[in-house]
Amino acid sequence: MTWLPRLLMVLSVAGAPILSAHAVGFSSGGATEEIHFPPERIIKFAKKVEKAMAAKGARVAILARMGRPPTQLPDGMHFTHVAFAVYSEITTRDGRQVPGYAIHNLYQEDSHPDISDLVLDFPVDFFSGVAVLEAGVLIPSPEVQRRLLSVIGTRTYDSLHDPHYSVIANPYTLGRQNCTEFVLDVVNAAIYQTNDIRKIKSAEKQYFTAQKVNISPLKLLFGSMFSSEVSLSDQQGETVTATFESIAHYLETYDPGSETFTVLPDR
């Protein structure tokens, strides 16, 4: 999933719920994810999402999934993982070239949840461990898509990755990163056509409004004590992070022509 599932699994100590280190992490690579739907439903839904993006002519989209039921998420948060979906020629196992979307992710390592890697997978993989079949799709304007295509998969893209992972990474600071902050950094690298992370952070501080993490400071403190993937080292005052919704609001405000919608399964 992506940036919160281990954080959101709770246990009780002296009657007070705190964050558990044994929940499924928001940016895990998928090996530890629980499968909630049969493969045929995942395949059908993934194809529907691809068709929805293709119908909009999206060459690059920001794609979000629900790794946790809404009732297990903090107020103001809905989706748990975001990544870039890039229209590509995909090589099948039998060597054929077929059009489709490749998904460019930041995932936690299963054995080291405080470390992340950049991983390429595909829509069926992306949705395989979801708790709810719902996708968020954010399609930037054609110009921002063009600029994103010049960044994704390049040295600049790789250089923006900080492998020091925290589920509640502060998008305004350096030192920790989650999938949503990485996506935001890549978007701004494309918009401002720079690989200078300090210029990117300066722009984010000026124009991007982060999501407040509505979890009590005590829970966050215990979470950081018991789970290596929960770090408060990059937080300054109020605990904030980037989310799919806050990134969508950012682009809808400053990127005329961007569009956000959801995809639900067929009844």
Sine and cosine of phi, psi and omega as CSV:
sin_phi,cos_phi,sin_psi,cos_psi,sin_omega,cos_omega
0.00,0.00,-0.64,-0.77,0.07,-1.00
-0.60,-0.80,-0.98,-0.20,-0.39,-0.92
-0.99,-0.14,0.24,0.97,0.02,-1.00
-0.59,-0.81,-0.25,0.97,-0.16,-0.99
-0.78,0.62,-0.67,0.74,0.06,-1.00
-0.91,0.41,-0.59,0.81,0.01,-1.00
-0.87,0.50,-0.54,0.84,-0.18,-0.98
-1.00,-0.01,-0.22,0.97,0.08,-1.00
-0.97,0.24,0.78,-0.62,-0.08,-1.00
-0.91,-0.42,0.43,-0.90,0.14,-0.99
-0.72,-0.69,0.09,-1.00,-0.08,-1.00
-0.89,-0.46,0.79,-0.62,0.10,-1.00
-0.81,-0.58,0.88,-0.48,-0.05,-1.00
0.81,0.59,0.58,0.81,0.07,-1.00
0.99,0.14,-0.06,1.00,-0.03,-1.00
-0.95,-0.31,0.80,-0.59,0.01,-1.00
-0.93,0.37,0.72,-0.70,0.10,-1.00
-0.74,-0.67,0.10,-0.99,-0.07,-1.00
-0.99,0.16,0.68,-0.73,-0.03,-1.00
-0.98,-0.18,0.56,-0.83,0.06,-1.00
-0.99,0.11,0.02,1.00,-0.13,-0.99
-0.94,-0.34,0.14,0.99,0.07,-1.00
-0.99,0.16,0.12,-0.99,-0.01,-1.00
-0.99,0.14,0.79,-0.61,-0.12,-0.99
-0.97,0.25,0.55,-0.84,-0.03,-1.00
-0.86,0.51,-0.54,0.84,-0.05,-1.00
-0.91,-0.42,0.48,0.88,0.04,-1.00
-0.92,0.39,0.44,-0.90,-0.06,-1.00
-0.96,0.28,-0.13,0.99,0.09,-1.00
0.92,-0.39,-0.33,0.94,-0.07,-1.00
-0.90,0.43,-0.48,0.88,-0.03,-1.00
-0.98,-0.19,0.08,1.00,-0.04,-1.00
-0.97,0.25,0.61,-0.79,0.06,-1.00
-0.99,0.12,0.69,-0.72,0.00,-1.00
-1.00,0.01,0.85,-0.53,-0.06,-1.00
-0.97,-0.24,-0.27,0.96,-0.08,-1.00
-0.75,-0.66,0.51,-0.86,0.03,-1.00
-0.91,0.41,0.46,-0.89,-0.07,-1.00
-0.81,0.59,-0.61,0.79,-0.06,-1.00
-0.91,0.41,-0.53,0.85,0.05,-1.00
-0.95,0.30,-0.64,0.77,0.04,-1.00
-0.89,0.46,-0.71,0.70,-0.01,-1.00
-0.88,0.47,-0.72,0.70,0.00,-1.00
-0.88,0.47,-0.68,0.73,-0.01,-1.00
-0.92,0.38,-0.69,0.72,0.00,-1.00
-0.86,0.51,-0.64,0.76,0.03,-1.00
-0.91,0.41,-0.61,0.79,0.03,-1.00
-0.89,0.45,-0.65,0.76,0.03,-1.00
-0.90,0.44,-0.70,0.71,0.03,-1.00
-0.86,0.51,-0.71,0.71,-0.01,-1.00
-0.90,0.44,-0.60,0.80,0.01,-1.00
-0.90,0.43,-0.67,0.74,0.03,-1.00
-0.93,0.38,-0.67,0.74,-0.01,-1.00
-0.91,0.42,-0.60,0.80,0.01,-1.00
-0.89,0.45,-0.44,0.90,0.05,-1.00
-1.00,0.05,-0.04,1.00,-0.03,-1.00
0.95,0.30,0.43,0.90,-0.07,-1.00
-0.96,0.27,0.86,-0.51,0.16,-0.99
-1.00,0.05,-0.54,0.84,0.10,-1.00
-0.67,-0.74,0.73,-0.68,0.10,-1.00
-0.70,-0.71,0.38,-0.93,0.15,-0.99
-0.98,-0.18,0.86,-0.51,-0.16,-0.99
-0.92,-0.38,0.68,-0.73,-0.03,-1.00
-0.79,-0.61,0.50,-0.86,0.03,-1.00
-0.73,-0.69,0.21,-0.98,-0.02,-1.00
-0.94,-0.35,0.99,-0.17,0.02,-1.00
-0.99,0.12,-0.21,0.98,0.01,-1.00
-0.70,-0.71,0.50,-0.86,0.14,-0.99
-0.89,0.46,0.50,-0.86,-0.02,-1.00
-0.82,0.57,-0.53,0.85,-0.04,-1.00
-0.92,0.39,-0.28,0.96,-0.01,-1.00
-0.98,-0.17,0.10,0.99,-0.02,-1.00
-0.97,-0.26,0.51,-0.86,0.07,-1.00
-0.88,0.47,0.39,-0.92,0.03,-1.00
-0.83,0.56,0.68,-0.73,0.05,-1.00
1.00,0.03,-0.02,1.00,-0.01,-1.00
-0.86,-0.51,0.66,-0.75,-0.09,-1.00
-0.80,-0.60,-0.82,0.57,0.00,-1.00
-1.00,-0.08,0.46,-0.89,-0.10,-0.99
-0.91,-0.41,-0.16,0.99,0.00,-1.00
-0.49,-0.87,0.66,-0.75,0.07,-1.00
-0.77,-0.63,0.44,-0.90,0.01,-1.00
-0.36,-0.93,0.13,-0.99,0.06,-1.00
-1.00,-0.08,0.76,-0.65,0.14,-0.99
-0.97,-0.25,0.87,-0.49,-0.10,-1.00
-0.88,-0.48,0.83,-0.56,0.02,-1.00
-0.92,0.39,0.81,-0.58,-0.19,-0.98
-0.56,-0.83,0.23,-0.97,0.24,-0.97
-1.00,-0.02,0.91,-0.42,-0.11,-0.99
-0.97,-0.25,0.73,-0.69,0.03,-1.00
-1.00,0.02,0.86,-0.51,0.02,-1.00
-0.98,0.20,0.16,-0.99,-0.01,-1.00
-0.89,0.46,-0.46,0.89,0.02,-1.00
-1.00,-0.04,0.19,0.98,0.13,-0.99
1.00,-0.01,0.01,1.00,0.02,-1.00
-0.97,0.23,0.49,-0.87,0.10,-1.00
-0.98,-0.19,0.88,-0.48,-0.02,-1.00
-0.78,-0.63,0.55,-0.84,0.04,-1.00
-0.97,0.24,0.57,-0.82,0.02,-1.00
0.04,-1.00,-0.09,-1.00,-0.03,-1.00
-0.96,-0.28,0.81,-0.59,0.17,-0.99
-1.00,-0.07,0.65,-0.76,-0.07,-1.00
-0.96,-0.28,0.87,-0.50,-0.02,-1.00
-0.98,-0.18,0.94,-0.33,-0.15,-0.99
-0.91,-0.41,0.37,-0.93,0.37,-0.93
-0.95,-0.32,0.87,-0.49,-0.02,-1.00
-0.85,-0.53,0.57,-0.82,0.18,-0.98
-0.93,0.36,0.50,-0.87,0.17,-0.99
-0.98,0.22,0.69,-0.72,-0.02,-1.00
-0.88,0.47,-0.64,0.77,-0.07,-1.00
-1.00,0.04,-0.25,0.97,0.02,-1.00
-0.68,-0.73,0.99,0.16,-0.12,-0.99
-0.92,0.40,-0.16,0.99,0.08,-1.00
-1.00,-0.08,0.17,0.99,0.04,-1.00
-0.82,-0.57,0.62,-0.78,0.01,-1.00
-0.83,-0.56,0.36,-0.93,0.06,-1.00
-0.76,-0.65,0.39,-0.92,0.15,-0.99
-1.00,-0.01,0.82,-0.57,-0.15,-0.99
-0.74,-0.67,0.68,-0.73,0.08,-1.00
-0.98,-0.18,0.81,-0.58,0.15,-0.99
-0.62,-0.78,-0.32,-0.95,-0.14,-0.99
-0.72,-0.69,0.24,-0.97,-0.14,-0.99
-0.80,0.60,-0.64,0.77,0.01,-1.00
-0.89,0.46,-0.67,0.75,0.06,-1.00
-0.89,0.45,-0.69,0.72,-0.08,-1.00
-0.86,0.52,-0.64,0.77,-0.06,-1.00
-0.99,-0.13,0.06,1.00,-0.16,-0.99
-0.90,0.43,-0.52,0.86,-0.07,-1.00
-0.94,-0.34,0.33,0.94,-0.08,-1.00
-0.95,0.32,0.44,-0.90,0.08,-1.00
-1.00,-0.01,-0.42,0.91,0.00,-1.00
-0.70,-0.72,0.71,-0.71,0.04,-1.00
-0.99,0.13,1.00,0.06,0.06,-1.00
-0.48,-0.88,0.71,-0.70,0.01,-1.00
-0.86,-0.51,0.65,-0.76,0.19,-0.98
-0.99,-0.17,0.72,-0.69,-0.02,-1.00
-0.80,-0.60,0.81,-0.58,0.05,-1.00
-0.86,-0.50,0.92,-0.40,0.00,-1.00
-0.96,-0.28,0.92,-0.39,0.04,-1.00
-0.92,0.39,0.17,-0.98,0.07,-1.00
-0.88,0.47,0.36,-0.93,0.02,-1.00
-0.81,0.58,-0.61,0.79,0.00,-1.00
-0.92,0.39,-0.69,0.73,0.03,-1.00
-0.93,0.38,-0.58,0.81,0.10,-0.99
-0.86,0.51,-0.70,0.71,0.01,-1.00
-0.86,0.50,-0.67,0.74,0.00,-1.00
-0.93,0.36,-0.60,0.80,0.04,-1.00
-0.89,0.45,-0.62,0.78,0.01,-1.00
-0.89,0.45,-0.44,0.90,0.02,-1.00
-0.99,0.14,-0.12,0.99,-0.03,-1.00
-0.93,-0.36,-0.73,0.69,-0.10,-1.00
-0.87,0.50,0.79,-0.62,0.00,-1.00
1.00,0.06,0.06,1.00,-0.02,-1.00
-0.98,-0.20,0.02,-1.00,0.07,-1.00
-0.89,0.46,-0.58,0.81,0.05,-1.00
-0.87,0.49,-0.72,0.70,0.04,-1.00
-0.83,0.55,-0.76,0.65,0.00,-1.00
-0.89,0.45,-0.62,0.78,-0.08,-1.00
-0.94,0.35,-0.37,0.93,0.00,-1.00
-0.99,0.16,-0.14,0.99,0.00,-1.00
-0.99,0.12,0.86,-0.52,0.16,-0.99
-0.96,-0.26,0.92,-0.38,-0.09,-1.00
-0.95,0.32,-0.13,0.99,0.02,-1.00
-0.98,0.20,0.97,-0.23,-0.21,-0.98
-0.99,-0.10,0.63,-0.78,0.23,-0.97
-0.60,-0.80,0.69,-0.72,-0.02,-1.00
-0.90,0.44,-0.39,0.92,-0.02,-1.00
-0.88,-0.48,0.68,0.73,-0.01,-1.00
-0.84,0.54,0.67,-0.74,0.03,-1.00
-0.99,0.14,0.88,-0.47,-0.07,-1.00
-0.94,0.34,-0.17,0.98,-0.02,-1.00
-1.00,-0.03,-0.16,0.99,-0.12,-0.99
-0.81,-0.58,0.19,-0.98,0.05,-1.00
-0.97,-0.23,0.26,-0.96,0.09,-1.00
0.92,-0.40,-0.51,0.86,0.07,-1.00
-0.66,-0.75,0.46,-0.89,-0.03,-1.00
-0.47,-0.88,0.56,-0.83,0.20,-0.98
-0.82,-0.57,-0.08,-1.00,-0.11,-0.99
-0.91,0.41,-0.60,0.80,-0.03,-1.00
-0.94,0.34,-0.64,0.77,0.07,-1.00
-0.90,0.43,-0.65,0.76,0.02,-1.00
-0.88,0.48,-0.72,0.69,0.04,-1.00
-0.86,0.51,-0.70,0.71,0.02,-1.00
-0.87,0.49,-0.68,0.73,0.00,-1.00
-0.89,0.45,-0.66,0.75,0.00,-1.00
-0.92,0.40,-0.66,0.75,0.05,-1.00
-0.85,0.53,-0.70,0.71,-0.02,-1.00
-0.96,0.26,-0.50,0.87,0.13,-0.99
-0.87,0.49,-0.63,0.78,0.02,-1.00
-0.95,0.32,-0.73,0.69,-0.04,-1.00
-0.88,0.48,-0.72,0.69,-0.07,-1.00
-1.00,-0.05,-0.04,1.00,0.04,-1.00
0.77,0.63,0.82,0.57,-0.01,-1.00
-0.60,-0.80,0.45,-0.89,0.15,-0.99
-0.93,-0.36,0.19,0.98,-0.02,-1.00
-0.99,0.11,0.97,-0.26,-0.10,-0.99
-0.89,0.45,-0.49,0.87,0.00,-1.00
-0.95,0.32,-0.58,0.82,0.10,-0.99
-0.92,0.39,-0.61,0.79,0.02,-1.00
-0.90,0.44,-0.72,0.70,0.01,-1.00
-0.91,0.42,-0.59,0.81,0.03,-1.00
-0.88,0.47,-0.68,0.73,0.03,-1.00
-0.91,0.42,-0.63,0.77,-0.01,-1.00
-0.91,0.41,-0.64,0.77,0.05,-1.00
-0.89,0.45,-0.54,0.84,-0.07,-1.00
-0.99,0.15,-0.60,0.80,-0.19,-0.98
-0.88,-0.48,-0.39,0.92,-0.09,-1.00
-1.00,-0.09,0.72,-0.70,0.04,-1.00
-0.97,-0.24,0.93,-0.37,-0.03,-1.00
-0.97,0.24,0.30,-0.95,0.04,-1.00
-1.00,0.00,0.80,-0.60,0.11,-0.99
-0.92,0.39,0.68,-0.73,0.04,-1.00
-1.00,0.04,0.95,-0.30,-0.10,-1.00
-1.00,0.05,0.89,0.46,0.11,-0.99
-0.79,-0.62,0.65,-0.76,-0.09,-1.00
-0.88,0.48,0.55,-0.84,0.04,-1.00
-0.82,0.58,-0.56,0.83,0.00,-1.00
-0.91,0.41,-0.69,0.73,0.03,-1.00
-0.89,0.45,-0.67,0.74,0.01,-1.00
-0.89,0.45,-0.65,0.76,0.02,-1.00
-0.89,0.46,-0.74,0.68,0.03,-1.00
-0.90,0.43,-0.63,0.78,0.02,-1.00
-0.86,0.50,-0.66,0.75,-0.01,-1.00
-0.94,0.34,-0.42,0.91,0.03,-1.00
-0.98,0.22,-0.58,0.81,-0.13,-0.99
-0.99,-0.16,-0.24,0.97,-0.06,-1.00
-0.72,-0.69,0.79,-0.61,-0.04,-1.00
-0.93,0.38,-0.37,0.93,-0.04,-1.00
-1.00,0.09,-0.12,0.99,0.06,-1.00
-0.97,-0.23,0.93,-0.37,-0.01,-1.00
-0.77,-0.63,0.66,-0.75,0.08,-1.00
-0.96,-0.29,0.16,0.99,-0.13,-0.99
-0.90,0.43,-0.43,0.90,-0.03,-1.00
-0.98,-0.19,0.06,1.00,0.01,-1.00
-1.00,0.07,0.57,-0.82,-0.01,-1.00
-0.73,-0.68,0.99,-0.16,-0.06,-1.00
0.99,0.16,-0.82,-0.58,-0.01,-1.00
-0.88,0.48,0.70,-0.71,-0.02,-1.00
-0.98,0.18,0.85,-0.53,-0.06,-1.00
-0.71,-0.71,0.33,-0.94,0.07,-1.00
-0.45,-0.89,0.16,-0.99,0.11,-0.99
-1.00,-0.03,0.53,-0.85,0.06,-1.00
-0.71,-0.71,0.22,-0.98,0.09,-1.00
-0.84,0.55,-0.69,0.72,-0.05,-1.00
-0.90,0.43,-0.65,0.76,-0.01,-1.00
-0.95,0.33,-0.55,0.83,0.08,-1.00
-0.93,0.38,-0.66,0.75,0.03,-1.00
-0.88,0.48,-0.69,0.72,0.02,-1.00
-0.88,0.47,-0.65,0.76,0.01,-1.00
-0.87,0.50,-0.77,0.64,-0.03,-1.00
-0.94,0.33,-0.61,0.79,0.03,-1.00
-0.90,0.44,-0.46,0.89,0.01,-1.00
-0.99,0.17,-0.67,0.74,-0.17,-0.99
-0.92,-0.38,-0.06,1.00,-0.01,-1.00
-0.81,-0.59,0.99,0.13,0.03,-1.00
-0.83,0.56,0.72,-0.70,-0.04,-1.00
0.98,-0.21,-0.18,0.98,0.07,-1.00
-0.97,0.26,0.38,-0.93,-0.09,-1.00
-0.55,-0.83,0.65,-0.76,0.03,-1.00
-0.82,-0.57,0.70,-0.72,0.07,-1.00
-0.43,-0.90,0.21,-0.98,0.04,-1.00
-0.91,-0.42,0.42,-0.91,0.07,-1.00
-0.85,-0.53,0.78,-0.62,0.03,-1.00
-0.91,-0.42,0.39,-0.92,0.01,-1.00
-0.95,0.32,0.37,-0.93,0.10,-0.99
-0.92,0.39,0.58,-0.81,0.03,-1.00
-0.97,0.25,0.00,0.00,0.00,0.00
